[in-house]
Amino acid sequence: MIKRQRIKELLKSTDFNTEVTVMGWVKTFRNNQFIALNDGSCMGNIQVVVDFNNTDENLLKRITTGAAIKATGILVESLGKGQSVEIKATAVEILGDSDPEKFPLQPKKHSLEFLREIAHLRFRTNTFNAVFKVRHALAFAIHQFYNERGFVYMHTPVITASDAEGAGEMFKVTTLDFDNTPRTEDGVVDFKEDFFGRATNLTVSGQLEGELAAMAFGHIYTFGPTFRAENSNTTRHLAEFWMIEPEVAFADLENNMELAEDMMKYVISYAKENCKEELEFLNNRLAEEEKQKPQNERSEFTLLEKLDFCLANDFQRLTYTEAIDILKASKPNQKKQFKYLIDSWGADLQSEHERYLVEKHFKRPVILTDYPKDIKSFYMRLNDDNKTVAAMDILFPGIGEMIGGSQREERMDVLKQRMDEMGVPQEELWWYLDTRRFGSAPHAGFGLGFERLVLFVTGMTNIRDVIAFPRFPKSAEF
């Protein structure tokens, strides 16, 4: 059995003059004497002091950046700056060598673009140590939030035959031989010969299945991978990402907004409380990054101020129609500074419009409601004006849309009409319609793209840097 102490605990220890054993990866080795060792338990390194006069020269040559070692020694109070403890080594063992000529993570500053090319190693940097610790904390907080409120966690299918969003941007799943694809008499692919006996895809959302469960359990949520075959090479889009999707029976749009705001404040508070070291590092990192920008492009807030901004303010609620009026009258629109000018009701809001409302006009997170029915999905409840639906989007500073949701259409006749209007085949969703046939009830839910949440809380600027192995057009490495 391997016995060792974690560096995180030792850095806080005052139990001096005791023997300890640590294992980790060498960050630096100075003067053939001072090893900076990290085991991933925290961002800090512990200094291991080697008696180089009494250590085999061949062993010293193998203590290189990236090497894995085991060090046993006496924990002592450190006299050096920036550290309270260190280990005077009595024995050092190489667990895994690292060729210094080939190891790409040498002790110097590396660009995020370069680190994306070696995503399998970037976890070893301070930046990604911090990012993925925060990601873990946020995921834990999501589960804790819903568990405390009596929600049932549902695992919805990754392989599905339905398109919940109706956009058609889906990855096909098949076992058919591409070189000898079975065809019908009409020449189309015969999916009856496929594994599932029909065309299937990777899911774009667990919402429709989540609604089925909400009609039995009352309160449910999903948290799983979703896939969009959208050919988008932006800093805000991925082909594979994770979604949190609660669905609540006997709830309306107002309940939905309250749940979403409570959840966002809960998980941000949890990260602030449990990732202080990581967020302080990321705050300083972002501040350094901001200094490189022209003055007019710099953010008004530090990262920690931005998080506090969302916790301290009630989210501003207004309708889409009210937002259009504000945007039409805004200076950027009047002076044609928006890339997409707002000239009429019915326009699909872009990120620049959403950020203007949050960062310039209201200076707080915003919940927009009651969008035009023509730019929203078939399942959203039609309002009495017959023009808008009971939808909501939550907008955050620096990000734009963070959450999208709605009260669902529980009326069978209206739902069928909306499906026909939007070209959604009723026969394929017979099981979904059954929830409206048997005990239909008002219900609501929303979707939160988890990576966008992590992007916001960490202050990173590219969504590819907050997921371990990003999937995007022309890239499926690792």
C-alpha positions as CSV (number, residue, x, y, z in Angstrom):
1,M,0.0,0.0,0.0
2,I,1.3,3.4,-1.0
3,K,1.6,5.8,1.9
4,R,2.1,9.5,1.4
5,Q,1.1,12.9,2.6
6,R,-0.7,15.4,0.3
7,I,1.2,18.6,-0.3
8,K,-1.9,20.7,0.4
9,E,-2.0,19.5,4.0
10,L,1.7,19.7,4.6
11,L,1.8,23.4,3.5
12,K,-0.6,24.2,6.3
13,S,1.1,21.9,8.8
14,T,3.1,23.0,11.9
15,D,4.0,19.5,12.9
16,F,7.7,20.1,12.4
17,N,10.6,17.6,12.8
18,T,8.4,14.7,11.7
19,E,9.2,12.3,8.9
20,V,6.9,12.7,5.8
21,T,6.7,11.2,2.4
22,V,5.5,13.1,-0.7
23,M,5.0,12.1,-4.3
24,G,4.6,14.5,-7.1
25,W,5.9,16.0,-10.3
26,V,9.0,18.3,-10.4
27,K,8.2,21.8,-11.4
28,T,11.8,23.1,-11.1
29,F,15.1,21.9,-9.7
30,R,17.6,24.7,-8.8
31,N,21.2,24.5,-7.9
32,N,21.2,20.7,-7.7
33,Q,19.5,21.2,-4.3
34,F,16.0,22.7,-4.3
35,I,13.1,20.8,-5.8
36,A,9.7,22.6,-6.3
37,L,7.3,19.7,-6.1
38,N,3.6,19.6,-6.9
39,D,1.2,16.7,-6.5
40,G,-2.0,18.3,-7.9
41,S,-3.7,18.7,-4.5
42,C,-3.2,22.5,-4.6
43,M,-1.6,25.1,-6.7
44,G,1.3,25.6,-4.3
45,N,4.5,23.6,-4.5
46,I,6.5,22.3,-1.5
47,Q,10.2,22.7,-1.5
48,V,12.3,19.5,-1.1
49,V,15.9,20.2,-0.2
50,V,18.3,17.6,-1.4
51,D,21.8,17.0,0.2
52,F,23.5,17.0,-3.2
53,N,26.9,16.2,-1.6
54,N,25.6,12.9,-0.5
55,T,23.3,12.1,-3.4
56,D,24.2,10.0,-6.4
57,E,25.1,12.2,-9.3
58,N,23.1,10.1,-11.8
59,L,20.0,10.5,-9.6
60,L,20.5,14.2,-9.5
61,K,20.6,14.3,-13.4
62,R,17.2,12.5,-13.5
63,I,15.5,15.1,-11.3
64,T,14.2,17.1,-14.2
65,T,11.0,19.2,-14.9
66,G,8.1,16.9,-15.3
67,A,9.7,13.9,-13.6
68,A,7.6,12.0,-11.0
69,I,9.4,11.5,-7.8
70,K,9.0,10.1,-4.3
71,A,10.7,12.1,-1.5
72,T,11.0,11.1,2.1
73,G,12.4,13.5,4.7
74,I,11.9,15.7,7.7
75,L,9.3,18.5,7.6
76,V,10.9,21.7,8.9
77,E,10.1,25.4,9.2
78,S,11.4,27.2,6.1
79,L,13.6,30.2,6.3
80,G,13.0,31.0,2.6
81,K,10.6,33.7,1.4
82,G,7.1,32.7,0.2
83,Q,7.0,29.4,2.0
84,S,6.4,28.3,5.6
85,V,7.6,24.7,5.4
86,E,10.0,22.6,3.5
87,I,11.2,19.0,3.5
88,K,14.9,18.1,4.2
89,A,15.1,15.0,2.0
90,T,16.7,11.8,3.4
91,A,15.7,9.7,0.3
92,V,14.6,10.6,-3.2
93,E,13.3,8.0,-5.7
94,I,12.5,8.6,-9.4
95,L,9.1,7.1,-10.2
96,G,9.0,8.3,-13.8
97,D,11.6,10.1,-15.9
98,S,10.9,13.1,-18.0
99,D,13.3,13.9,-20.9
100,P,14.1,17.6,-20.5
101,E,14.8,18.0,-24.2
102,K,11.3,16.8,-25.1
103,F,9.0,17.7,-22.2
104,P,7.0,20.7,-23.7
105,L,6.1,22.3,-20.4
106,Q,9.3,24.0,-19.3
107,P,9.2,26.5,-16.5
108,K,8.2,29.6,-18.6
109,K,5.1,31.3,-19.8
110,H,3.2,29.4,-22.5
111,S,0.3,30.8,-24.6
112,L,-3.2,29.3,-24.2
113,E,-3.1,28.4,-28.0
114,F,0.0,26.3,-27.5
115,L,-1.4,24.6,-24.4
116,R,-4.5,23.6,-26.4
117,E,-2.2,21.7,-28.7
118,I,-1.0,19.7,-25.7
119,A,-4.3,19.5,-23.8
120,H,-3.2,16.1,-22.3
121,L,-0.4,17.9,-20.4
122,R,-1.9,21.4,-19.7
123,F,-3.5,20.2,-16.5
124,R,0.0,20.5,-15.0
125,T,0.0,24.3,-15.4
126,N,-1.2,26.6,-12.6
127,T,-3.9,28.1,-14.9
128,F,-5.5,24.8,-15.7
129,N,-5.0,23.4,-12.2
130,A,-7.2,26.4,-11.1
131,V,-9.7,26.2,-13.9
132,F,-10.5,22.5,-13.4
133,K,-10.6,22.8,-9.6
134,V,-13.2,25.5,-10.1
135,R,-15.0,23.4,-12.7
136,H,-15.2,20.5,-10.2
137,A,-16.5,22.8,-7.4
138,L,-19.2,24.2,-9.7
139,A,-20.3,20.7,-10.8
140,F,-20.5,19.6,-7.1
141,A,-22.4,22.7,-6.2
142,I,-25.0,22.1,-9.0
143,H,-25.7,18.6,-7.6
144,Q,-25.8,19.9,-4.0
145,F,-28.2,22.7,-4.9
146,Y,-30.7,20.4,-6.5
147,N,-30.3,17.6,-3.9
148,E,-31.0,20.1,-1.1
149,R,-34.3,21.0,-2.8
150,G,-35.5,17.5,-3.4
151,F,-34.9,17.2,-7.1
152,V,-34.4,13.8,-8.7
153,Y,-31.3,13.5,-10.9
154,M,-32.2,11.8,-14.2
155,H,-29.8,10.3,-16.7
156,T,-31.3,11.1,-20.1
157,P,-30.2,9.2,-23.2
158,V,-27.1,10.3,-25.2
159,I,-28.4,8.4,-28.3
160,T,-31.8,9.7,-29.4
161,A,-34.1,9.7,-32.4
162,S,-35.6,13.1,-31.6
163,D,-34.3,16.7,-32.3
164,A,-35.4,18.6,-29.2
165,E,-34.3,22.0,-30.7
166,G,-35.6,21.4,-34.2
167,A,-32.5,22.9,-35.7
168,G,-31.3,19.7,-37.4
169,E,-27.6,20.2,-36.4
170,M,-27.1,16.7,-35.1
171,F,-24.4,14.0,-35.2
172,K,-25.7,10.8,-36.7
173,V,-25.0,7.5,-34.9
174,T,-24.8,4.4,-37.1
175,T,-23.1,1.0,-37.4
176,L,-23.8,0.8,-41.2
177,D,-20.9,0.2,-43.5
178,F,-20.2,3.5,-45.3
179,D,-18.6,1.6,-48.2
180,N,-21.7,-0.7,-48.6
181,T,-24.6,1.3,-47.2
182,P,-28.0,-0.5,-47.6
183,R,-30.5,1.4,-49.7
184,T,-34.2,1.4,-50.2
185,E,-35.8,1.2,-53.7
186,D,-35.9,5.0,-53.6
187,G,-32.1,5.1,-53.1
188,V,-32.2,6.5,-49.6
189,V,-30.2,4.9,-46.7
190,D,-32.2,2.0,-45.2
191,F,-31.9,2.6,-41.5
192,K,-34.0,-0.5,-40.8
193,E,-30.8,-2.4,-41.4
194,D,-29.0,-0.2,-38.8
195,F,-28.4,-1.2,-35.1
196,F,-31.5,0.5,-33.8
197,G,-33.6,-0.1,-36.8
198,R,-34.1,3.7,-37.4
199,A,-32.0,6.8,-37.8
200,T,-30.5,8.0,-34.5
201,N,-28.3,10.9,-33.4
202,L,-26.3,12.2,-30.4
203,T,-28.6,14.2,-28.2
204,V,-28.8,18.0,-28.4
205,S,-30.7,18.2,-25.1
206,G,-32.2,16.0,-22.4
207,Q,-35.2,18.4,-22.0
208,L,-38.0,16.3,-23.7
209,E,-37.1,13.2,-21.7
210,G,-36.8,15.4,-18.6
211,E,-40.3,16.6,-19.1
212,L,-41.5,13.0,-19.0
213,A,-39.8,12.5,-15.6
214,A,-41.1,15.8,-14.2
215,M,-44.6,14.6,-14.9
216,A,-44.0,11.8,-12.4
217,F,-41.5,13.1,-9.9
218,G,-42.4,16.8,-9.9
219,H,-38.9,18.1,-9.6
220,I,-36.0,16.6,-11.7
221,Y,-32.8,17.8,-13.3
222,T,-30.3,16.4,-15.8
223,F,-26.6,17.0,-16.0
224,G,-25.0,15.4,-19.0
225,P,-23.2,15.8,-22.3
226,T,-24.9,17.2,-25.3
227,F,-23.8,17.6,-28.9
228,R,-24.3,20.2,-31.7
229,A,-23.0,19.7,-35.2
230,E,-22.9,23.4,-35.7
231,N,-19.9,24.5,-37.9
232,S,-19.0,27.3,-35.6
233,N,-15.4,28.3,-34.8
234,T,-16.0,30.9,-32.1
235,T,-14.7,31.3,-28.5
236,R,-18.2,30.5,-27.2
237,H,-19.2,27.3,-29.0
238,L,-18.3,23.7,-28.7
239,A,-19.5,20.6,-30.5
240,E,-19.6,18.6,-27.3
241,F,-20.6,20.3,-24.0
242,W,-22.4,19.7,-20.8
243,M,-25.9,20.9,-19.9
244,I,-27.9,21.3,-16.7
245,E,-31.6,21.0,-17.4
246,P,-34.1,21.2,-14.5
247,E,-37.8,20.5,-15.2
248,V,-40.5,21.3,-12.6
249,A,-44.1,20.3,-12.7
250,F,-46.8,22.7,-11.4
251,A,-44.5,25.7,-12.2
252,D,-44.8,28.8,-14.4
253,L,-42.3,31.3,-15.9
254,E,-42.1,33.2,-12.6
255,N,-41.1,30.0,-10.7
256,N,-38.6,29.2,-13.4
257,M,-36.9,32.6,-13.1
258,E,-36.7,32.3,-9.3
259,L,-35.2,28.8,-9.5
260,A,-32.6,29.9,-12.1
261,E,-31.5,33.0,-10.2
262,D,-31.3,31.1,-6.9
263,M,-29.1,28.4,-8.6
264,M,-26.7,30.9,-10.2
265,K,-26.2,32.7,-6.9
266,Y,-25.8,29.4,-5.0
267,V,-23.1,27.9,-7.3
268,I,-21.1,31.2,-7.6
269,S,-21.2,31.6,-3.8
270,Y,-20.0,28.0,-3.4
271,A,-17.1,28.5,-5.8
272,K,-16.1,31.7,-4.0
273,E,-16.1,30.0,-0.7
274,N,-14.4,26.8,-1.7
275,C,-11.9,27.9,-4.4
276,K,-10.4,31.0,-2.8
277,E,-6.8,30.2,-3.8
278,E,-7.8,29.3,-7.4
279,L,-10.0,32.3,-7.9
280,E,-7.4,34.7,-6.5
281,F,-4.9,33.3,-8.9
282,L,-7.3,33.6,-11.9
283,N,-8.2,37.1,-10.7
284,N,-4.6,38.1,-10.9
285,R,-4.1,36.3,-14.2
286,L,-7.0,38.2,-15.8
287,A,-5.7,41.5,-14.4
288,E,-2.4,40.9,-16.1
289,E,-4.2,40.0,-19.3
290,E,-6.3,43.1,-19.2
291,K,-3.2,45.3,-19.0
292,Q,-2.2,44.2,-22.4
293,K,-5.4,45.5,-23.9
294,P,-6.1,49.1,-25.1
295,Q,-7.8,51.2,-22.3
296,N,-11.2,51.3,-24.1
297,E,-11.3,47.4,-24.3
298,R,-10.6,46.7,-20.7
299,S,-13.2,45.3,-18.4
300,E,-14.8,47.6,-15.8
301,F,-14.5,44.8,-13.2
302,T,-11.9,42.4,-11.9
303,L,-12.9,38.8,-11.9
304,L,-13.8,38.8,-8.2
305,E,-15.7,42.0,-8.6
306,K,-17.7,40.5,-11.5
307,L,-18.7,37.5,-9.3
308,D,-19.7,39.9,-6.5
309,F,-21.6,42.0,-8.9
310,C,-23.9,39.0,-9.7
311,L,-24.3,38.0,-6.1
312,A,-25.1,41.5,-4.8
313,N,-27.8,42.5,-7.4
314,D,-31.2,41.1,-8.0
315,F,-31.5,40.1,-11.6
316,Q,-33.3,42.7,-13.7
317,R,-36.4,41.4,-15.3
318,L,-38.0,42.8,-18.5
319,T,-39.7,41.7,-21.6
320,Y,-38.2,41.3,-25.0
321,T,-40.4,44.1,-26.2
322,E,-39.1,46.5,-23.5
323,A,-35.5,45.4,-24.4
324,I,-36.1,46.2,-28.1
325,D,-37.2,49.7,-27.2
326,I,-34.1,50.2,-25.1
327,L,-31.8,48.9,-27.8
328,K,-33.4,50.9,-30.6
329,A,-32.9,54.1,-28.6
330,S,-29.4,53.3,-27.4
331,K,-26.3,55.2,-28.5
332,P,-24.6,52.2,-30.1
333,N,-27.7,51.6,-32.3
334,Q,-28.2,55.3,-33.1
335,K,-24.6,55.7,-34.1
336,K,-24.5,52.4,-36.0
337,Q,-21.9,50.9,-33.7
338,F,-23.7,47.6,-33.3
339,K,-22.7,45.1,-35.9
340,Y,-26.4,44.0,-36.0
341,L,-28.6,47.1,-35.9
342,I,-31.9,46.8,-34.1
343,D,-34.6,48.4,-36.3
344,S,-37.8,46.4,-35.7
345,W,-39.6,44.1,-33.3
346,G,-38.9,40.4,-34.0
347,A,-35.1,40.7,-34.3
348,D,-33.1,37.8,-32.8
349,L,-30.8,39.5,-30.2
350,Q,-27.1,39.0,-30.6
351,S,-24.4,38.8,-27.9
352,E,-23.5,42.5,-28.4
353,H,-27.1,43.5,-27.6
354,E,-27.3,41.2,-24.6
355,R,-24.1,42.5,-23.2
356,Y,-25.2,46.2,-23.7
357,L,-28.3,45.6,-21.6
358,V,-26.3,43.9,-18.8
359,E,-23.0,45.9,-18.7
360,K,-24.1,49.4,-19.9
361,H,-27.8,49.9,-19.4
362,F,-28.8,48.0,-16.2
363,K,-25.4,47.2,-14.8
364,R,-26.7,43.9,-13.4
365,P,-27.7,40.4,-14.7
366,V,-30.8,40.6,-16.8
367,I,-33.7,38.1,-17.4
368,L,-35.4,38.7,-20.7
369,T,-38.9,37.2,-21.1
370,D,-41.7,36.9,-23.6
371,Y,-39.9,36.5,-26.9
372,P,-41.5,36.4,-30.4
373,K,-42.8,32.9,-31.0
374,D,-41.2,32.8,-34.4
375,I,-37.7,32.8,-33.0
376,K,-38.3,30.2,-30.2
377,S,-38.9,26.5,-30.0
378,F,-42.2,24.7,-30.5
379,Y,-42.5,23.5,-26.9
380,M,-42.6,27.0,-25.3
381,R,-46.0,28.1,-24.0
382,L,-47.9,30.5,-26.3
383,N,-48.9,33.7,-24.6
384,D,-52.4,35.2,-24.8
385,D,-51.2,37.8,-27.3
386,N,-50.6,34.9,-29.8
387,K,-47.3,36.7,-30.8
388,T,-45.0,35.8,-27.9
389,V,-44.1,32.8,-25.8
390,A,-43.4,32.4,-22.1
391,A,-39.6,32.1,-22.7
392,M,-36.7,33.5,-20.6
393,D,-33.0,34.1,-21.2
394,I,-30.6,35.1,-18.4
395,L,-27.8,37.4,-19.5
396,F,-24.5,37.8,-17.7
397,P,-21.7,40.3,-18.0
398,G,-18.9,39.3,-20.4
399,I,-20.9,36.3,-21.7
400,G,-24.3,37.3,-22.9
401,E,-26.8,34.5,-22.7
402,M,-26.1,32.1,-19.8
403,I,-29.5,30.3,-19.4
404,G,-32.4,29.7,-21.8
405,G,-35.7,28.3,-20.6
406,S,-39.5,28.6,-20.7
407,Q,-42.8,27.6,-19.4
408,R,-43.7,24.5,-21.5
409,E,-46.8,24.3,-23.6
410,E,-49.1,22.0,-21.6
411,R,-52.2,22.4,-23.9
412,M,-52.4,19.6,-26.4
413,D,-54.2,21.5,-29.1
414,V,-51.8,24.5,-29.0
415,L,-48.8,22.2,-28.8
416,K,-49.9,20.3,-31.9
417,Q,-50.6,23.5,-33.8
418,R,-47.1,24.8,-32.9
419,M,-45.5,21.6,-34.0
420,D,-47.3,21.8,-37.4
421,E,-46.2,25.5,-37.8
422,M,-42.6,24.6,-37.1
423,G,-42.5,21.4,-39.1
424,V,-42.0,19.1,-36.1
425,P,-43.5,15.6,-37.0
426,Q,-46.1,14.6,-34.4
427,E,-45.8,10.9,-35.1
428,E,-42.1,10.9,-34.1
429,L,-42.9,12.5,-30.7
430,W,-46.0,10.5,-29.9
431,W,-44.5,9.7,-26.5
432,Y,-44.0,13.4,-25.7
433,L,-47.6,14.2,-26.6
434,D,-48.7,11.4,-24.3
435,T,-47.7,13.6,-21.3
436,R,-50.4,16.1,-22.6
437,R,-52.9,13.3,-23.0
438,F,-52.6,11.8,-19.5
439,G,-52.6,14.3,-16.6
440,S,-51.1,17.3,-18.3
441,A,-50.0,20.1,-16.0
442,P,-48.3,23.5,-16.1
443,H,-44.5,23.0,-16.0
444,A,-41.3,24.9,-16.7
445,G,-37.6,24.4,-17.1
446,F,-34.4,25.7,-18.4
447,G,-31.0,24.8,-19.8
448,L,-27.6,26.0,-18.5
449,G,-24.5,25.4,-20.7
450,F,-22.1,24.3,-18.0
451,E,-19.0,25.4,-19.9
452,R,-20.4,28.9,-20.2
453,L,-20.8,29.0,-16.4
454,V,-17.2,27.8,-15.9
455,L,-16.0,30.4,-18.5
456,F,-17.8,33.1,-16.5
457,V,-16.6,32.1,-13.0
458,T,-12.9,31.5,-14.1
459,G,-12.6,34.6,-16.3
460,M,-11.2,32.6,-19.2
461,T,-11.9,34.0,-22.6
462,N,-12.1,30.9,-24.7
463,I,-14.6,28.1,-24.0
464,R,-12.0,25.5,-25.3
465,D,-10.0,26.3,-22.2
466,V,-12.7,25.2,-19.6
467,I,-13.3,21.7,-20.9
468,A,-10.7,19.0,-20.7
469,F,-10.6,17.9,-24.3
470,P,-12.6,20.4,-26.5
471,R,-14.4,19.2,-29.6
472,F,-14.9,21.7,-32.4
473,P,-14.9,21.7,-36.2
474,K,-11.9,19.8,-37.6
475,S,-10.6,18.9,-34.1
476,A,-11.2,15.6,-32.2
477,E,-7.7,15.1,-30.7
478,F,-7.0,13.2,-27.5
